[in-house]
Amino acid sequence: MENIINICKGLGITPEQLYNFEDSVISKINKLAVQLNEYRQEKVYNFTEQQYNEQNNIIPMPVKSEVDLYGAVSAGTGEYLLDNTPEPVPYDGVVPEHDYAVIVNGVSMRPLFEDKQIIFVKKTFEARSGQVVIAYYDNQAYVKKYVNDEKGARFVSLNKSYDDMPIDETHETQIIGVVVL
């Protein structure tokens, strides 16, 4: 029994998990992870490390003194993003894994984002309801919460002084990223 306990400690599992190892979440993750290419395995590892560090209140991400800013997004009346020409700007803080950074102009997303706050974005054309996104709406870039429910699809401001922006055939819309903060 002592050997089994030592083996389990080495594997980071309990003896109960060893008995039902095929059904464990770790086993399921391992089965999928070994089938991924090296780039995607690295992403799984980075996500796992991030979750571990959050669980243990460890700040793993580097503090940078400069980030490449790709323009502004509106938390108000609309902005135009830059044409893939980044502007290096000073930044003091933790930088999450991201594809690009933008600055928020306006207060429609308070209390989550303040005016002139730099936010970090992962490129994607899809989002789940409830995610904060960067989207083009009638050819202007916004940061909004994407909501799709029984009332229909729309972009929502957290500051209730601003109206929802309906996603329908009367407006040109495209999600271009999900905010990772």
KEKE-3310 file (N, C-alpha, C; in steps of 0.2 Angstrom, whole numbers, plus 5000, padded with zeros to 4 digits):
npx = (5004:5010:5019:5010:5004:5015:5018:5006:5007:5018:5013:5004:4991:4976:4975:4962:4959:4968:4963:4951:4957:4956:4944:4946:4948:4961:4966:4958:4962:4975:4975:4969:4978:4991:4988:4989:4997:5014:5013:5000:5000:5009:5001:4990:4998:5002:4990:4986:4996:4993:4980:4983:4992:4983:4974:4983:4986:4997:5006:5009:5013:5023:5029:5028:5036:5032:5020:5013:5002:4987:4978:4962:4947:4930:4921:4909:4905:4911:4925:4940:4950:4968:4977:4985:4997:5007:5008:5021:5019:5021:5018:5013:5011:5003:5004:4993:4993:4990:4984:4983:4984:4973:4967:4955:4942:4931:4917:4907:4909:4911:4909:4920:4930:4940:4940:4953:4960:4971:4968:4968:4968:4962:4962:4947:4933:4922:4911:4905:4889:4889:4903:4915:4919:4928:4922:4916:4905:4894:4905:4913:4924:4921:4921:4912:4900:4895:4879:4867:4852:4835:4830:4836:4851:4864:4875:4881:4882:4890:4888:4874:4869:4870:4863:4858:4866:4858:4860:4857:4849:4850:4861:4879:4889:4903:4912:4928:4937:4940:4941:4954:4958)
npy = (4994:5006:5008:5010:5022:5031:5030:5036:5049:5053:5054:5064:5061:5054:5038:5034:5040:5033:5020:5023:5028:5029:5036:5048:5066:5071:5060:5061:5073:5071:5061:5068:5079:5073:5071:5083:5096:5102:5116:5118:5110:5118:5129:5123:5119:5132:5138:5129:5131:5145:5144:5136:5145:5156:5150:5148:5161:5167:5178:5176:5182:5193:5210:5223:5237:5243:5242:5237:5247:5246:5256:5264:5259:5262:5266:5272:5283:5278:5273:5273:5259:5257:5254:5240:5246:5247:5257:5260:5261:5267:5256:5250:5237:5220:5210:5201:5185:5189:5195:5208:5225:5238:5255:5261:5273:5283:5280:5270:5257:5257:5249:5241:5245:5259:5276:5279:5267:5254:5239:5221:5210:5195:5189:5184:5179:5175:5174:5170:5172:5185:5187:5200:5210:5216:5225:5229:5240:5247:5251:5257:5255:5246:5243:5231:5222:5206:5200:5187:5182:5178:5190:5193:5196:5207:5222:5227:5240:5242:5253:5259:5271:5271:5266:5249:5241:5235:5220:5217:5216:5229:5235:5235:5223:5215:5204:5206:5202:5195:5202:5200:5207)
npz = (5000:5004:4993:4983:4987:4986:4973:4968:4974:4966:4954:4956:4960:4969:4978:4975:4963:4955:4955:4947:4935:4921:4920:4925:4925:4922:4915:4903:4898:4896:4886:4875:4874:4870:4857:4850:4840:4843:4845:4849:4860:4868:4871:4878:4889:4894:4897:4907:4917:4920:4925:4937:4943:4946:4954:4965:4969:4962:4952:4936:4925:4915:4919:4909:4901:4890:4877:4861:4854:4845:4841:4845:4853:4855:4869:4869:4857:4845:4835:4825:4820:4819:4804:4806:4810:4823:4838:4849:4866:4883:4897:4912:4921:4922:4909:4899:4889:4872:4857:4851:4857:4863:4865:4876:4873:4881:4892:4893:4896:4910:4925:4922:4912:4911:4905:4893:4896:4893:4885:4882:4868:4861:4844:4836:4827:4832:4847:4863:4871:4883:4883:4883:4869:4855:4842:4825:4821:4811:4803:4813:4827:4842:4860:4868:4878:4872:4869:4867:4867:4872:4869:4857:4847:4852:4856:4871:4883:4899:4907:4911:4905:4892:4877:4871:4857:4843:4834:4819:4802:4798:4802:4800:4806:4814:4824:4830:4840:4856:4872:4884:4895)
capx = (5000:5014:5021:5004:5003:5021:5017:5001:5010:5023:5008:4999:4984:4975:4974:4955:4960:4972:4958:4947:4961:4953:4938:4948:4949:4968:4967:4955:4966:4981:4973:4968:4984:4996:4986:4989:5004:5018:5011:4994:5002:5011:4995:4987:5002:5002:4983:4986:5000:4989:4975:4987:4994:4977:4972:4987:4987:5003:5005:5015:5014:5028:5027:5031:5036:5030:5016:5011:4995:4984:4973:4957:4940:4925:4916:4904:4902:4914:4932:4943:4956:4973:4978:4990:5003:5007:5012:5023:5017:5023:5013:5015:5006:5004:5002:4991:4994:4986:4986:4984:4981:4970:4965:4947:4940:4924:4915:4901:4910:4912:4915:4925:4935:4940:4943:4960:4963:4974:4965:4972:4963:4963:4958:4942:4927:4916:4911:4900:4885:4892:4910:4917:4922:4930:4918:4915:4897:4893:4912:4917:4926:4918:4922:4905:4898:4890:4873:4863:4847:4828:4828:4840:4858:4866:4881:4878:4886:4889:4886:4867:4867:4871:4858:4861:4867:4856:4864:4852:4851:4850:4868:4885:4893:4908:4916:4935:4941:4938:4945:4957:4960)
capy = (5000:5012:5009:5013:5029:5034:5031:5041:5056:5055:5056:5069:5059:5050:5031:5033:5042:5028:5015:5025:5033:5030:5040:5055:5072:5071:5055:5063:5079:5068:5058:5073:5083:5070:5071:5090:5097:5105:5123:5118:5108:5123:5133:5119:5120:5139:5139:5125:5135:5151:5141:5134:5151:5160:5146:5149:5168:5168:5182:5173:5186:5198:5217:5226:5244:5246:5238:5240:5249:5246:5261:5265:5257:5266:5264:5278:5285:5275:5274:5269:5256:5258:5249:5236:5250:5248:5262:5258:5266:5265:5252:5247:5232:5213:5209:5194:5183:5193:5196:5215:5229:5244:5259:5263:5280:5283:5278:5266:5251:5257:5250:5236:5248:5267:5280:5279:5261:5249:5232:5216:5206:5189:5189:5179:5182:5172:5175:5167:5177:5187:5189:5207:5209:5221:5223:5234:5242:5252:5254:5260:5250:5247:5237:5230:5215:5203:5196:5184:5178:5178:5197:5194:5198:5215:5224:5230:5244:5241:5259:5259:5278:5270:5261:5243:5241:5229:5216:5215:5218:5236:5237:5231:5221:5210:5203:5205:5200:5195:5205:5196:5211)
capz = (5000:5004:4986:4979:4989:4984:4965:4967:4975:4960:4948:4958:4960:4975:4976:4972:4956:4952:4953:4942:4931:4915:4920:4928:4920:4920:4909:4897:4896:4893:4879:4870:4873:4866:4849:4848:4838:4848:4846:4853:4867:4872:4873:4884:4895:4896:4900:4914:4921:4921:4930:4943:4946:4948:4960:4971:4969:4959:4946:4932:4918:4916:4919:4904:4902:4884:4873:4855:4853:4838:4840:4850:4853:4858:4875:4868:4851:4839:4834:4819:4822:4815:4799:4807:4812:4830:4841:4856:4872:4890:4900:4918:4923:4920:4902:4898:4882:4868:4850:4850:4862:4860:4871:4877:4873:4883:4899:4892:4899:4917:4929:4920:4909:4912:4899:4892:4899:4888:4885:4878:4864:4857:4838:4834:4824:4836:4854:4867:4874:4889:4883:4881:4863:4850:4836:4821:4821:4806:4802:4819:4832:4849:4865:4871:4880:4867:4872:4862:4871:4869:4866:4851:4848:4853:4860:4877:4887:4906:4910:4909:4902:4885:4874:4868:4850:4840:4829:4814:4795:4797:4804:4798:4812:4814:4830:4828:4845:4863:4877:4889:4900)
cpx = (5004:5017:5016:5004:5009:5020:5011:5003:5015:5019:5004:4992:4983:4974:4967:4955:4963:4967:4954:4951:4958:4947:4940:4949:4956:4969:4964:4959:4972:4980:4972:4975:4990:4994:4987:4996:5007:5015:5005:4995:5005:5006:4991:4991:5002:4995:4983:4990:4996:4984:4978:4989:4989:4975:4976:4989:4994:5002:5011:5017:5019:5025:5031:5031:5034:5025:5014:5004:4992:4978:4968:4951:4936:4921:4912:4902:4905:4921:4934:4949:4962:4974:4985:4997:5003:5010:5014:5022:5019:5017:5016:5010:5007:5001:5000:4993:4988:4988:4987:4981:4978:4968:4958:4946:4932:4923:4909:4902:4912:4907:4921:4931:4934:4942:4950:4964:4965:4971:4968:4967:4966:4959:4954:4937:4921:4916:4905:4896:4888:4899:4910:4921:4924:4926:4917:4907:4896:4900:4915:4918:4924:4921:4915:4905:4893:4885:4869:4858:4840:4826:4832:4847:4859:4872:4878:4884:4885:4887:4879:4864:4867:4866:4862:4861:4864:4860:4858:4854:4852:4857:4873:4889:4898:4912:4923:4940:4938:4943:4947:4959:4967)
cpy = (5006:5013:5013:5021:5033:5035:5036:5048:5058:5057:5062:5068:5055:5043:5030:5034:5036:5022:5017:5030:5034:5035:5047:5060:5072:5066:5058:5069:5076:5065:5063:5077:5080:5070:5078:5091:5101:5112:5123:5115:5113:5128:5129:5120:5127:5140:5135:5129:5141:5149:5140:5141:5156:5156:5147:5156:5170:5172:5180:5177:5192:5205:5220:5234:5247:5240:5241:5241:5249:5250:5261:5261:5261:5263:5270:5278:5282:5277:5271:5266:5258:5253:5245:5240:5251:5254:5260:5263:5263:5261:5249:5243:5225:5213:5202:5192:5186:5193:5204:5219:5236:5249:5261:5270:5280:5280:5273:5259:5251:5253:5245:5240:5256:5270:5280:5272:5257:5242:5228:5212:5200:5189:5183:5183:5179:5174:5172:5173:5179:5189:5197:5206:5216:5220:5230:5234:5248:5255:5257:5254:5251:5241:5237:5223:5212:5199:5194:5180:5179:5185:5198:5196:5205:5216:5228:5234:5242:5247:5260:5266:5277:5265:5255:5245:5235:5226:5214:5217:5225:5239:5232:5229:5215:5210:5202:5203:5199:5198:5200:5200:5213)
cpz = (5000:4997:4982:4981:4986:4976:4964:4968:4969:4954:4950:4958:4967:4973:4973:4965:4952:4950:4947:4937:4924:4914:4923:4922:4917:4914:4903:4894:4892:4886:4874:4868:4869:4858:4846:4845:4843:4850:4851:4860:4871:4875:4879:4890:4898:4900:4907:4919:4924:4927:4937:4947:4949:4954:4966:4972:4967:4953:4942:4926:4920:4916:4914:4905:4895:4880:4866:4855:4846:4837:4846:4848:4857:4864:4875:4861:4845:4838:4828:4821:4817:4810:4800:4808:4819:4832:4848:4861:4878:4893:4907:4921:4920:4913:4900:4891:4878:4861:4848:4856:4859:4867:4871:4877:4875:4890:4898:4895:4906:4920:4927:4917:4910:4905:4899:4894:4893:4890:4880:4875:4861:4850:4837:4831:4827:4843:4857:4870:4881:4889:4881:4874:4860:4844:4832:4821:4817:4805:4807:4824:4839:4854:4869:4874:4874:4870:4866:4866:4868:4866:4859:4853:4848:4857:4865:4881:4895:4909:4907:4906:4895:4883:4871:4860:4846:4835:4824:4807:4794:4799:4802:4804:4811:4821:4827:4834:4852:4868:4883:4895:4900)
residu = (MET:GLU:ASN:ILE:ILE:ASN:ILE:CYS:LYS:GLY:LEU:GLY:ILE:THR:PRO:GLU:GLN:LEU:TYR:ASN:PHE:GLU:ASP:SER:VAL:ILE:SER:LYS:ILE:ASN:LYS:LEU:ALA:VAL:GLN:LEU:ASN:GLU:TYR:ARG:GLN:GLU:LYS:VAL:TYR:ASN:PHE:THR:GLU:GLN:GLN:TYR:ASN:GLU:GLN:ASN:ASN:ILE:ILE:PRO:MET:PRO:VAL:LYS:SER:GLU:VAL:ASP:LEU:TYR:GLY:ALA:VAL:SER:ALA:GLY:THR:GLY:GLU:TYR:LEU:LEU:ASP:ASN:THR:PRO:GLU:PRO:VAL:PRO:TYR:ASP:GLY:VAL:VAL:PRO:GLU:HIS:ASP:TYR:ALA:VAL:ILE:VAL:ASN:GLY:VAL:SER:MET:ARG:PRO:LEU:PHE:GLU:ASP:LYS:GLN:ILE:ILE:PHE:VAL:LYS:LYS:THR:PHE:GLU:ALA:ARG:SER:GLY:GLN:VAL:VAL:ILE:ALA:TYR:TYR:ASP:ASN:GLN:ALA:TYR:VAL:LYS:LYS:TYR:VAL:ASN:ASP:GLU:LYS:GLY:ALA:ARG:PHE:VAL:SER:LEU:ASN:LYS:SER:TYR:ASP:ASP:MET:PRO:ILE:ASP:GLU:THR:HIS:GLU:THR:GLN:ILE:ILE:GLY:VAL:VAL:VAL:LEU)
# end
